[in-house]
Amino acid sequence: MSDPILYTLCTLAYLGLATWFWPGQPGCFRTGWVPRLLPVIPLILHLYLLNVGVFEGQGIHLGFSTSISAIAALTVMTYVVASWRYHLAGLQGFVLAFAGIAVAIEAISPVPRAAVHSAMPAFQLHLAVAFAAYSLFTIAALHALLIALAEKDLHKAVPPKIVAGLPPLLTLEKLLFRMIEAGFVLLTLTLASGILFSEEIFGKPLPWNHKTVFGITSWLIFAALLLGRHIKGWRGRTAIRWTLAGFISLMFAYVGVKFVLEVLLGR
């Protein structure tokens, strides 16, 4: 692993910004290019550390810690890019706190073994699409939590600062479903590329294991959510619950399995 000082600096930078941008804090609803670009500072260091951790030695080292870290880095990147187009104020604190925790986990974890078949282009394409899907659904899950927090405080006699600075709930929900729709496309491509990769290596479409079961389950949950939104106009708590259920299932599909194998079972 890289210098622990760099990991510490990166973690503290993320968590410091998360505190500043946390809902209800002074920086939460700051606009302009400076607040949008501040997360880029720890992100650059994060990407450097991730590059060293994932590509140390030969092959691609993607264990539990580096997978969480990669998802977090992509989530921050997605947030920074999307914040120039969409009103994402209020979400910064959640995203940056998640990234800070992810870097800290990577810092204290041993270097994972290189992934099998990591040099194959089909595998690399599958990983790229999968992690892009993970990052989008991570932002969607955090956004759903923000909506839940806003809904809870909306009817208070004196609405908290977080509610006063947020767009209308309908606008927040529309943005949530845009994230889910984009993530669903990437998740579909992830499953499709996984089938092609499995066919190429093992001679069968999909191995029937925990990763496959949880991956397909998350796809079905998000498909049902989008269908429910289109047909029955699902929104509010229903949308939040389905979003979080799909996200949890998706996390179990890869990261959860890695956690059980590497952390709990020590394999």
C-alpha positions in Angstrom: 0.0 0.0 0.0 1.0 3.6 -0.4 2.3 6.0 2.3 -0.2 5.9 5.2 0.2 9.7 5.4 -1.4 10.1 2.0 -4.3 7.9 3.0 -4.8 9.9 6.2 -4.7 13.2 4.3 -7.2 11.9 1.7 -9.5 10.6 4.4 -9.4 13.8 6.5 -9.9 16.0 3.4 -13.0 14.0 2.4 -14.4 14.0 5.9 -13.6 17.7 6.4 -15.5 18.6 3.3 -18.3 16.3 4.2 -18.7 18.1 7.5 -18.8 21.5 5.8 -21.3 20.3 3.2 -23.4 18.2 5.6 -27.2 19.0 5.4 -27.9 22.0 7.7 -24.3 23.1 7.8 -23.0 26.5 6.4 -21.6 25.0 3.1 -24.6 22.7 2.3 -26.3 24.9 -0.3 -23.3 27.0 -1.4 -23.4 27.4 -5.2 -20.8 28.5 -7.8 -17.8 26.8 -9.2 -15.7 26.7 -6.0 -18.0 24.4 -4.0 -18.4 22.2 -7.1 -14.7 21.8 -7.6 -13.6 21.4 -4.0 -14.2 17.7 -4.0 -11.8 17.3 -6.9 -8.9 18.1 -4.5 -9.2 14.9 -2.4 -10.5 13.0 -5.5 -7.1 13.5 -7.3 -5.2 12.0 -4.4 -7.9 9.3 -4.1 -7.4 8.2 -7.7 -3.6 8.1 -7.3 -4.0 5.9 -4.2 -6.5 3.7 -6.0 -4.3 3.3 -9.0 -1.4 2.1 -6.8 -3.7 -0.2 -4.8 -5.5 -1.8 -7.8 -2.5 -2.1 -10.1 0.2 -2.9 -7.6 2.4 -5.6 -9.1 0.7 -7.7 -11.9 -3.0 -7.9 -12.7 -5.9 -6.0 -11.2 -6.2 -6.3 -7.4 -9.9 -5.9 -6.7 -10.8 -7.1 -3.2 -13.4 -5.8 -0.8 -11.5 -2.6 0.2 -10.3 -1.6 -3.3 -13.8 -2.3 -4.7 -15.4 0.0 -2.2 -12.7 2.6 -2.8 -13.2 2.4 -6.6 -17.0 2.7 -6.3 -16.5 5.7 -4.0 -14.1 7.5 -6.4 -16.5 6.9 -9.3 -19.4 8.2 -7.2 -17.5 11.4 -6.4 -16.6 11.8 -10.1 -20.2 11.3 -11.1 -21.4 13.8 -8.5 -18.8 16.5 -9.6 -19.8 16.1 -13.3 -23.6 15.9 -12.6 -23.5 18.9 -10.2 -22.8 21.2 -13.2 -26.1 20.2 -14.8 -28.4 19.2 -11.9 -29.3 20.7 -8.6 -27.5 18.3 -6.2 -27.0 20.6 -3.2 -27.5 18.7 0.0 -26.0 15.5 -1.5 -22.3 16.5 -1.2 -22.0 15.6 2.5 -23.3 12.1 2.0 -21.1 11.4 -1.1 -17.9 12.8 0.5 -18.5 11.0 3.8 -18.9 7.7 2.0 -15.6 8.4 0.0 -13.7 9.2 3.2 -14.8 6.0 4.9 -14.0 4.0 1.8 -10.4 5.4 1.7 -10.0 4.7 5.4 -11.1 1.1 4.8 -8.6 0.7 2.0 -5.8 2.2 4.1 -6.1 -0.5 6.8 -6.7 -3.4 4.5 -4.1 -5.8 3.1 -3.4 -5.8 -0.7 -5.9 -8.2 -2.2 -4.9 -10.9 -4.7 -5.0 -10.2 -8.4 -8.4 -11.0 -10.0 -8.4 -14.1 -12.2 -8.6 -13.3 -16.0 -8.0 -9.6 -15.2 -5.9 -9.1 -18.3 -8.7 -10.1 -20.6 -10.4 -7.2 -22.5 -13.9 -8.8 -21.9 -13.3 -8.9 -18.2 -12.0 -5.3 -18.1 -15.0 -4.1 -20.1 -17.3 -5.9 -17.7 -15.6 -4.3 -14.7 -15.8 -0.8 -16.1 -19.5 -1.0 -16.8 -20.2 -2.7 -13.5 -18.4 -0.1 -11.4 -20.1 2.7 -13.4 -23.5 1.1 -12.5 -22.4 0.8 -8.9 -21.5 4.5 -8.7 -24.8 5.6 -10.2 -26.9 3.5 -7.9 -24.8 4.7 -4.9 -25.7 8.3 -5.7 -29.3 7.2 -6.2 -29.4 5.5 -2.8 -27.8 8.5 -1.1 -30.3 10.8 -2.9 -33.2 8.6 -1.8 -31.9 9.0 1.8 -31.9 12.7 1.3 -35.5 12.7 0.1 -36.5 10.6 3.1 -34.8 13.1 5.4 -36.5 16.0 3.7 -40.0 14.3 3.8 -39.6 13.6 7.5 -38.8 17.2 8.3 -41.1 18.8 5.8 -44.1 19.1 8.1 -42.3 20.5 11.1 -43.5 23.9 12.5 -40.1 25.4 11.7 -38.6 23.5 8.7 -34.9 22.8 9.1 -32.3 24.5 6.8 -32.0 21.3 4.8 -35.7 21.5 3.7 -35.6 25.3 3.1 -32.6 24.9 0.7 -33.8 21.9 -1.3 -35.8 21.9 -4.6 -39.4 20.7 -4.4 -39.8 17.0 -3.6 -41.3 16.3 -7.0 -38.1 17.7 -8.6 -36.0 15.6 -6.3 -37.9 12.5 -7.2 -37.7 13.2 -10.9 -33.9 13.4 -10.5 -33.9 10.2 -8.5 -35.6 8.3 -11.3 -33.2 9.7 -13.9 -30.4 8.3 -11.9 -32.1 4.9 -11.6 -32.9 4.8 -15.3 -29.3 5.5 -16.2 -28.1 3.0 -13.6 -30.6 0.4 -14.9 -29.2 0.7 -18.4 -25.6 0.2 -17.1 -26.8 -2.7 -14.8 -28.4 -4.4 -17.9 -25.1 -4.0 -19.8 -23.2 -5.4 -16.8 -25.3 -8.5 -16.8 -25.1 -8.8 -20.5 -21.3 -8.4 -20.5 -21.1 -10.9 -17.6 -22.9 -13.4 -19.7 -20.6 -12.9 -22.6 -17.5 -13.1 -20.4 -18.8 -16.3 -18.7 -19.6 -17.9 -22.0 -16.1 -17.1 -23.3 -14.3 -18.5 -20.3 -16.5 -21.2 -18.8 -18.6 -22.1 -21.8 -21.9 -21.3 -20.0 -23.9 -18.1 -19.8 -23.8 -17.5 -16.0 -22.5 -19.5 -13.1 -25.2 -20.0 -10.5 -23.7 -18.4 -7.5 -24.4 -15.6 -4.9 -23.1 -12.9 -7.3 -25.5 -14.0 -10.0 -28.5 -14.4 -7.7 -28.0 -11.0 -6.0 -27.2 -9.3 -9.4 -30.4 -10.6 -11.1 -32.4 -9.8 -7.9 -31.3 -6.2 -8.0 -32.1 -6.0 -11.7 -35.6 -7.3 -11.1 -36.1 -4.9 -8.2 -35.1 -1.8 -10.2 -37.1 -3.1 -13.2 -40.2 -3.4 -11.0 -39.6 0.1 -9.6 -39.4 1.7 -13.0 -42.4 -0.2 -14.2 -44.3 0.8 -11.0 -43.4 4.4 -11.6 -44.5 4.3 -15.2 -47.8 2.4 -14.6 -48.9 3.4 -11.1 -46.9 6.5 -10.5 -44.9 5.2 -7.6 -43.2 7.9 -5.6 -42.4 9.0 -2.0 -41.7 6.2 0.5 -42.5 3.5 -2.0 -39.8 4.7 -4.4 -37.3 5.2 -1.5 -37.8 1.6 -0.2 -37.5 0.0 -3.6 -34.4 2.0 -4.4 -32.7 1.1 -1.2 -33.7 -2.6 -1.5 -32.3 -2.7 -5.0 -29.1 -1.0 -3.9 -28.6 -3.3 -1.0 -29.1 -6.4 -3.2 -26.6 -4.9 -5.8 -24.0 -4.3 -3.1 -24.4 -7.9 -1.9 -23.8 -9.1 -5.5 -20.1 -8.3 -5.5 -18.9 -6.2 -2.6 -20.9 -8.2 0.0 -19.6 -11.5 -1.3 -16.0 -10.1 -1.2 -16.6 -8.9 2.4 -17.8 -12.4 3.5 -14.9 -14.2 1.7 -12.1 -11.9 2.6 -13.0 -10.3 5.9 -15.2 -13.0 7.6 -13.8 -16.2 6.1 -10.2 -14.9 5.4 -10.0 -16.4 2.0 
